[in-house]
Amino acid sequence: MIGIQTEQQQDQQQEQRPERQLNHRYDAFAKVTGRAKYAAEFPVKNVAYAYIVQATIPAGVVVSIDDAAASRASGVHSIITPFNAPKLAELGNVNVLQDTTVFYSGQPIAVVVARSLPEARSAAAMLHITYKEQPAKLDFDGLLSEARPPKRGGTFHRGDTAAALAKATVTIDQTYSTPLQNHNPMEPHATIAAWDGDKLNVYDATQGITGVQQGLARAFSIPQANVHVECPYTGGGFGCKGYVWSHTLLAAMAAKVAQRPVKLVLDRGQMFGPVGSRPNTSQHIKLAASSDGKLLLQQHDSTCYTSFISDWVESCAAQTNLLYDSESLSTSHLVVPLNLGMGTWMRAPGEATGSVALEIALDELAEKLNIDPIQLRLINYAEKDPRSGKPWSSKHLREAYAQAADRFGWSKRNAQPGQLREGNKLIGHGMATANYGAGRSPSSAIVRIQPNGRVFVGIGTQDIGTGTYTILAQAAALALAMDPSLVDVKLGDTTLPRSGGSGGSTTAASVCPAVYDAATQAKLKLAQLAVSDAKSPFHGANVADIDTKDGKLFLKSAAAGDPESITDLLARNGGAAIEATATSELAKDRESFTSHSWGAVFAEVAVDADTHMTQVRRVVATYDIGTLLNEKTGLNQLSGGVVWGISMALHEASIIDKKYGRTVNENFADYHVPVNADVHEIDITCLNIPDYKFNPLGARGIGEIGITGAAAAIANAIYNATGKRVRDLPITPDRLMA
């Protein structure tokens, strides 16, 4: 494991980094030419197609399923129902036909396996299903009185809140809400499963191949080594592909029953319900401050829906515990059980939704105090973790505020709402803080220096579209001082050294150090080979004095002789590759500090005075995320997060029918997300200040921070434009008219 680096090592690495960056995505050519294969695209002989049949009631019991007509339909191989499904072992919280209870409309209650997908769909429509329906709970607002604490955690308290409130000069006491939202990755969930005796081979669209391997092994009571999972490319996940859902287990079950490989791909409508969602929230915020803007009290109480299947908490108030300093603080979470599918991770779970409420409330407080919103945040700047008193591993949020504000032109903002107009457009400016925790998980990698001079990198993680292939090629190239285009990367295969899942913005921070370490160890083995080779110009030299650059070995000393080609050295010694495996462990002193990423987001909007349609004209943001490993892939991710913030603010909401429990807008026509016409100028920079205390490359994850704060900045800008404060997302024209 690489230790904490010296200043000289850090300077050397900084000098190397620009020339060792790929200026294009490693996988770009494969994707644009169609050579990149996703889970459903792998050719498998004799494959059958499965189609999931979903419950049409929100609560009750399946009494019977008459499959006589469907069984006789063209091409049908098997029909699996709760009445004939094989019994599985440990399942987690998914519905895989193990009983007849219906918890939500859309729950899988049967699987039809046929020669083709059209035949499977046709046969599914022939099933005659009888239910015993029970009263369903679907009205979140009407059931708020039944809210209860979650089964685990949910509260945090510090200081004397009553005393703090009593001496406050200004208070804010408001409720903010966010709607239920569904993931809509370009690639739907898909699984191909094939059995060979008690061995299972699976192609799965996932954010965690190891998690899928473990889940399938437990469910079918087979050794984990008997399950082989592949996923070289994932077409977006955003959290929903981080869990082993019912379709993956059902595909494997169907393959066992049908005794042939089975492909199961969810259609777009089936992405609403069975594979998770971001729960809706009702968030009560109370802020109390002295006349100089110092926060005396922060109170954040959040309530969200949870499924009857299992508790899932959208932990909105968790980020309030650490974002700003205050004399006292109280946060809590409650849940309202509903007959809906489970909640799950969705890009920045908790932070994305929680920042909406807190950052709008701070804007309201700033207005009451007649203090600039940035100044209010600086007055309450948390110099250390307010929860524990521990120092931050690195924090440069002040610089982010200053840099983004300068680029945006914040000093020219008119703080008085409704004062800036361009023709029929009301112009407004708003800002908010972005934040997300920094995490890592132990990861192992293999690096192989090949006789032809190329380098192979293998690690059991997956690329979910964020550029993991690219930065892993760079990590190896950085360690070996070589052109990253000469590095071949293999991911998405459980036969490779194990790594963690791609979630929680942990991938880059976990896997890049592992690859860097493995490459460094391979370089050491090369040096040892040269030292022991009588024909090498470095025979008998000190191993520590030998380094590599551009495919050659050389001595670091000023009096160094001619370099030696790595390919020549390997050819002379039998032509075998040099291989090393390394595991990146967590920092031994990790309990002594807190790691977090930060950002400042500014938005300009134009609101039509007649139609109340809002256009986000500009978003300017600066992020403190440690080392920016690759400018192209990094800024792509942050821009994507900002676009999703636009979606949260103005477009996105899943509408649940309160009688039948189905999502009314379960398609791309009615579930609104931004299109090109909705997204204008996005100006993003990163401070690029390494955080070597967090990990040896100084890099923290960036997959999720881009969405945090963005929706609040837009909401605050809309208020500045119109004078209308909307506390319920999305901010649609009707809400501005009300």
N, C-alpha and C positions, 0 to 999 in steps of 0.2 A: 504493500500500500504506500502511495506517495504521502510523505509527511507534509506538514505545513512548510511552505516554501520560503526560502530566504528572499530578501529584496532583489539580490542579483539574479536568482533563478526566475523571479517574477518578471524582471526587466527583460531577460533573455526570451522568455516565453511571449511577452508582449511584442518583442521585435519580430519573432517568428510568425505570430498568428496571422497577420494580413496575407502574407505570401502563401500560407498553407490553407487558406479558405477556398472552398469551391465557390465559384461565382455563378454556378447553376445548380439546380437540384440533382442529386445523384440519380434519382429515379425518374427524372423528367422525360427522357427519351422513351423509356418503357411505357410510361403512362400515356403520352400523346400518340404513340404508335399502336396502342392496344396490346402490347406484349405483356404488360403487368396483369397478372391474373388475380382476381378477387375470389372470395370463397365459393361462390356459385358457378364460377367459370372453369373450374378444373375438369378436364375430360375424365370421366370414370365409366368404365365399361359396364353394361347391363344395369345402368342406374334407373331406379323408379322415382316417381315424384310424389311427394306427400303434400297434403293440403289440410290445414287446421280448421276444424269446425268450431265456431265460437258460440257461447251462450247468448241467448237473446233476451234473457231476464237479468236483472241486477242482483237478485237474492232469491234463494230457494234451493230446490233439489231436483236433479234429473231423475225422473221416475222410470223412464224407459227410452230406449232408442231402437226403433224398428229399422233395421238395415237390409231387409229382404230385397227391396227393389234396387238399392244401391249396390248390393253384392253381385247382382246380375248385370250391372251396367258394363259397358265396353271398357276393357283394359284394366279393370279393378283387380288388384292383388290382395289387399287386406283392408279391413276396417277395424280400427282399434277404438274402444270406448271404455268408460269406467267399469263396464261389466265384464270385459275380457282382457284388459290390459295387464301385462306382466307386472308383478310387484317389484318395486325398487326399494333400495335402502335409504340412506341419508339423502335428502333432497334440497335442503335449504327452504326457502319460502316461495316455491313455485308450484303450479298446478299441472300435474302430469298424469291425469286420469286415474289417480289412486283412490278417489272416492267420488261421490255424486253431489257433494255440496257445491253450490254456486255462490261465489263471493262477489262477483261483479259481472256486468254485461260485457261480453267480449272475451271472457275466460275460455281457454281451450277445453272442450268437452268431448272431442273425438278427432281422430286423424284418419283420413282416407289416403291409401297408397295405390297408385295406378301407373299405367305405362307412360302416361304423359300428364302434364299439368292440366290441360283442358279436360281430360277424362276424369282426373281427380276432383276438379271443381264441379263438374257435372254430376258426378256420383254423390258428392257432399250435399248438393241441393236436393237429392232424393231421400235423405235421411228424414224419418219422421220422429221428432223428439217431443216427449211429453214431460212437462215440468210440474212441480208443486211449488207455486210461487209464494214468497213470503214478503212482508213489508220491507221495503228498502230504505236506507238512510242516504239521502243524496243532497239535502239542502244544507250546505255548510253554514250559511248565515243564520238559518233557523235553528241550527243545532249548536251554536256557540255556547249555550248554557250547559251543554254536556261535555265541554272540553275537559280533558284530564291531563295530568302530567304523563310524559312518555315513560316507558318501562325502565329506561336508563337515562340518567343525567337530566340536564335541562335547566339548571339554575346556577347563578353565580351572584355573590353579594360581597360588597366591600364598603366599609365606612358606615357612618350614621346618616342614612338617607333622609330621615325626618328632620334632623338638625340642619342638614345642608339645605333642604327645601325651605325651612323657616327663615333663613337669613338671605335668601335669594332676592335679587332685584327684578329679574326678568325670568319668565318661564314660558316654555312651549309645551303644550299638552294636546297631541293630535294622534289620529289613527291613519295608517297608510296601508294600502293593500296591493298585492300582486296576484295575478291570475294563475291558474293551473296552466302549465306549458308542456308541450311534448317535443321530444327530440325529432329532428327530421334530417338525419344524415343522408347524403346522396345515395349511398349504398344501403338498402334495407338489410335487416338481419337475415343471415343465410347460413345453412349448415349442410354439408354432405357427410354422411356417416357410412362406413363400411366395416363389417366384421370379418375377421379371419380366425375362426375358432373363438378363443377368449381374448383375442387381441382386437382392439378397436382403432381404426384410422379415421380421422376427422379433419375436414377443412371447415373452418368456422370464422365468421366475421366477428372479431373480438378485440377487446383492448387488453386481454390478458390470456395468453395461450396456456400458461401454467395453471391459472385458475380454472380454465375449461378442463384441462387434463385432470386436475384434482377432483372437480365436481363430478365428472363422468365416472372416474374410478370409484368414488364413494357410492354413487347412485347404483352402479351395476356390480358392486362388490368384487372388483378385480384390482390387481396391483396397479399402482400409478404408472409403472414402467410399461404396462400393457396398452396404454392409451397414447397414441401419437397424434398430436395436433399440429396443423400447419395453418399459418395465416401470414403470408408474406406482405400483403397489403390490406389495409382496412380503409374503406371509403367513408371515413368520418365516423365518430362515435359519440363524442361530447359527454360521455358518462354512461349512456344507455347500453353500450357494449362492454361495460366493465363488470357485468354480472352474468352468471350462467342462468339464462332464462329457460322457460319451459320448452321452446322450440328446439333447442340444442339437445336436451334429453329426449324429447319426442322423436327427433330424427334418428337418434341412436336406437331407441326402442322400436321404431318402425322398421329400421334395417334388420333388427334381430327377428322381428315377427315375419317380415316379408322374405327373409333369407336372401337378401340382395342389397346392394348399395342404395341409399335413399337420399334424395336431395329435397330439402325443405327451405323455401324462401318465403318470407312474409311479404304480403302485398302492402301497399302504402297504408290502407285503412287499418291493417292489423298492427301497424306501428303505434297505434293509439290505444293504450291499455295494457296489453300483455308484456310489454318490455319497458315499463316504468314511465315516470313523468316527473316534472318539477311540481311539487304540491303548491296550491294557492296559499297565500298567507294574509293574515290580518295582524298588523304590527302597531302596537301602542307605544308611542315614544313620549317621554316626559324629560325635558331638559330644564335645568335651573342654573342661572348664572348671576354673578355679581355685575355691577355696572361697567366694569372694565373688561368684561367678556370672559372672565375665568369661570370655567364650568365647576359648579358645586355638586351637581347631581346629573347623572345619566341613568335613565330608566328605560329599558327596552324589553317589552313583553310581546312575544310572538306566538301566534296560534296558526297551525296549518292542519290540513286534512291528513289522515293516515288511513291505510287500508285495514280491513278486518283480517287480512292475511298476516300482516306483521307491521309493527310500528316502524315508520320511517319519519325522521324529523328533518325538516328544512331548517337548519340551525342558524336562522337569521341573526340572532342576537349575539352569537359567539364573537363576531368581529368587533362588536361594540365594546367587548371586554378589554380590548387592547389598543384600539385605534387612537383614542385621545385620553389625555390625563384628566382626572377629575377628583374632587375631594371624596365623593361617594359614588357607588355604582350598584345597580341591581338589574339583572337580566333573567328572563325565564322563557321557557318554551312549553306550550300546551299542544295537544293534538285532539282533533275531532274525528272519530272513526266513521268512515263512509264506505258504501258499497262501490268502491272504485279499485282499479288496479293499483299495485304498489307504487309508491314514490321511489325515486332513485337519484343517483348522482346526475346532475346536469350542470354543465360548465360553471365552475365556481359555486358549488352548492352551498347555500347560506350566505356567502359574501355577496354574490350578485344581487340577491333579493334584499338582504339586510342593509347593504349600502344604499339602496333606494330610499328606505325610510330614514336612516340616520342622516344621510347627506342632504336630503330635502329639509329635514328638521333643523339641521345646522344653518341652512340658508334662511329659514324662517327666523331663527334666533339672531342671526347676523343683522337681518333687517330691523328687528325690534330694538337691537342695541345700537343701530346705526354704525356698525363696524363692517369693514370690508370682509367678505367671506374668507379670503385667504388669510387675512390678519387674525380672524377668529380661530382658524385652525392652527396658526402659529402660536397664538397665546396658549393653546391647550396641547401643544406638541408633546408627544410622549417620548422623552429622552431615553427611557428604558421601558421594559415590559411592565405595564401597570398591574398585571396579575401577580407577578412573582418578584418584581424588582430586579430581574436578571437583565444584563446588558443585551442589546441587539448584536448579532454577529456583524452586522453592517446596516447602517441606515443613512440615506442621503435624500430624504423626502424634502427637506428645505430647498436643496438645489433643484429638485424636480419642479417644485412650485415656481421657483424663480425663473427657470429656463422656459417652461411651458407658458407661463404668464407673459414673458417677454415676447415670445414668438407669436402668441395669440393677439397681443396688443391689449391686455386686460386693463392697463392703466387708463385707457380711453373709454372704458365702459361707463355708461350712464346707469347709476344704481337705482334711479327712479323708474319704476315699471311703466311701460307703455309710452315712452318718450321718443323712441327712435323709429322712424318710419321711412320706407322707400316706396313711394307710390301707394299701392294698396297693401304692402307688406309691412307687418309689425316685426321689428328686428329685436332680438334679445340675446343676451350673453349669460352663460352660467358655468359653474365649475363644481368639481367634486374631487374627493380623494379616492384613489384606487389602492387596493391592498389585497394580498393573498399570502398565505403561509408558504414557507419553503420546507420541503421534505425530501428525504432520500430513503432508498431501501438498498440492502446489500445486493449486489449484482456481480455475476461472473462472466468472463469473456475469454475467448481464445483468439490468439493472433498467430498467424503462420506466415513466415517470410519464405516465399516460394523460390525454387531454383531459377525461375525465369525473371526474377526481380520484382514481381508483383507481390502484394501483401493481401492475405485473406483475413477477414475479421468475422467472427461468428459469435452471436449472443442471442439468448432465447427471449428477446423482447419482440416488439412489433412496431411497425410504423403506421400510425393512424392518420397519416396525411400531413404530419407536422414537420417532417424533414429529418427523422431519426437516422435514416441511411446516410444522409449528407454529413451530419455532425459526427457520426461514428467514423466515417472515412477521414474526416478532419482530425479527430482525436488520435488515430493511429499515425496519420501523416505528421502531426505535430511532434509526437514522440520520436519518430524516425527521421524527421527533417526531410521529408520527401514530397513529391507531387501527389496530392490526394486523389488525382484521377487514376493513379496506379494501385489504389486500394479497392478490393472487392469485398463487399459487405453482404453477409447472409443473416437474415432475421426471420422471425415468425415460424420457428420449428422447435418443438420440445426436445429434439435430440441435441440441441445446442446447449451450452452452459446456461444455467437458470438465471432469470432476472425477474424483476417485479412487473406488475401490470402498468399500463399506460394510463394513469389517472392521478389526480391530486398534484399535477404539475411536478411530478417526480422523475420522469423518464430521463431527461438529459442529465440532471444532477446525479443520477444513479449509474447510468450505463457508460457515460463518457469517461469517468475516472477509471472504470474497470478496463475499458479498451486501452486507455493511455497506459495503465499499469502493465497490462499484458504485453503491449508493444515495447515498453521500456525493458521488461524482462527478456523479451525475445532479442532485443538489441544487446543486452548483457551476454546472452548465450552466443551471439555472433562474435562478440569481442573475445570471449573465452575460447571459441573455436580458432580464431585468428592467432591468439597467443600461443596455442598448443600446436599450431601448424608450422612445421619447420620451413615450408616454402613461402609462408606469408611474410611480407615485409614487417609485420608486427609481432613476429615470433619472439617470445620472451618479454614483450612489453608489459607494462602495468595495465590490467584490464580497465581500470578507472580512467586511464588516459586516452582510451579509444572511443570515438563517437562515430555517428553516421550522418551522411547528408547526401541527398540526391542519388541514392543507390550505391554509395561508396563508403568504405571505412577510412577513417583518417585519424591521425594523432592530434590531440587538442593543443599540444605545445607549439610554440612559435617556430621551433626548428623542425617541424614535421616534414617527413619525406613525402613521396608520392602516395596518393590514396590507392586503395585496392577495391576493385569492383566486388560487390557482395555476390554477384552471380559467379564470378571466377572462384571465390573462396568456397562456395557451396559445391561447384562442379568438381573442384579438386578434392573435396572430402566426401565423395560418394553421391552427390547430387540430391541429398535428402533435404527437405524443408526444415527450417528452424521454427520450433513451436513453443509457445508459452501460454499458460492459463493464469488468470489473476482474478481475485475477488475484491471489489471495493467495499470496505467496511465503513460503518458510520464513525464519525469522529469520537474519540474516546472521551473528550471533554464536552460532548454535546449537551449534557445536562446543565452546563454552566452558563449557557446563553440561549437566546431565542432568535430564530431565523425567520425573516419575513421579507416580502417584496413590496414595493411601494410605487405609487404613481400619482400624477396630477393630470386631470382631464378637464379640458375647456371646450365648450360648445357654443356655436352661433346658430340660431334658428331664424327662419322667416315664416311668420304665420299670416295666412291670407285673412284679411279683416272681414271678408264676407263669407267665405266657405269654411274658415277655421282650419283649413288644411295646413299641416306643419311640414316644413322642409328643413332638414338639418344641412345647413350650408357648409359648415366647417367643424371639424373636431381636431383639436391640437392636444397632444398628450406627450408627457415625458415620463419614462419609467426607470426606476432604480431596481434592476433585476440582476445585479452582479455583472459578470462577463457576458457580453452578447456573443455567443459562440459562432453564429453565422448571421450576417446582416439580412440577407434575403429571406431565409426561413424564419428568422426571429421577427422581423417586421411584418411578414405575412401573418404570423400567428396573432400578433398584437392588433393588427388591422382587422383580422377576422373577429376578434373579441369586441372591438369597437362597433363593427357592423351589427353584431348580435346585441350590443347595448342599444343601438338604434331600434332594433327589432323589439326589444323589451319595452322601450319607452313609448313607441308609437303603434306597433302592429300586433304583437304576438299574444294570443290567448286561446286556450282550448275551451270550448263551450260545451258544458255537460247538460244533457236533457234530464230534468229533475224527476221525470216519471220513469223513463226507460234506462237511464244511466249510461247511455252511449254518448260518445263525442260527436256532436252535431257536425263539426267542421273537420272531419278526419280525412282531409285531402289537401293537396297543394293549392287548389282553387280557392278554398275558403279559410284555410289556416294561413293567415297572412304573415309573410316574412319579407324583408326588404329585397327589392330587385335593383338593377343598375340605376334606374331613375331615382331611387330613394337615397343613394349613397353618393356623396359629393367629395369634397376635399377632406382627406384624412392625413394629417401631418404628425408623424410619430418619430420620436427619437428616444434613445436609451443613454443613460449617463455612462454606462460601460465601465463602472468602477468595480473591479473584482472583489468578491467576498471569499477570500481564501480561508477564513475561519470556518465557513460552511462546508466547502469542499475544495479539493486541490486545484481544480480548474477555475475556481472563483465564480462558478455559474449557478444561478438559481433557476428553477423552472418558470416558464412564461405562458403556458398554455391557457391559463384561466384568468390571470390578472387583467387582461384586456377588456373583459366584459364588466368588471367591477367599477363602479363609479360612473360609467358612461351614461346609463339611463338617468341617473340622478342629475348629472350635469345638463342633460337635455331638458329634463323637467324644470330645473332651475332657470334655464335659458327661456323656456316657454313662459314662465311666470314673469321674467324680466321684460319679455316682449309684450305680454297681454295684461298683466296685473291679475290674471286668473290663476289661483293656486289649485292645481289638480293633484290629489294625493292618492289616486287610484290608477294603476296602470292597466292597459295601455292608454295613453292620452290621445283619444280619438276625437274627431271634430265635435261629436255630440256632447262630450264632456266639457269642451271649451265653450259650447253654447249654453250649457245649463246655468 
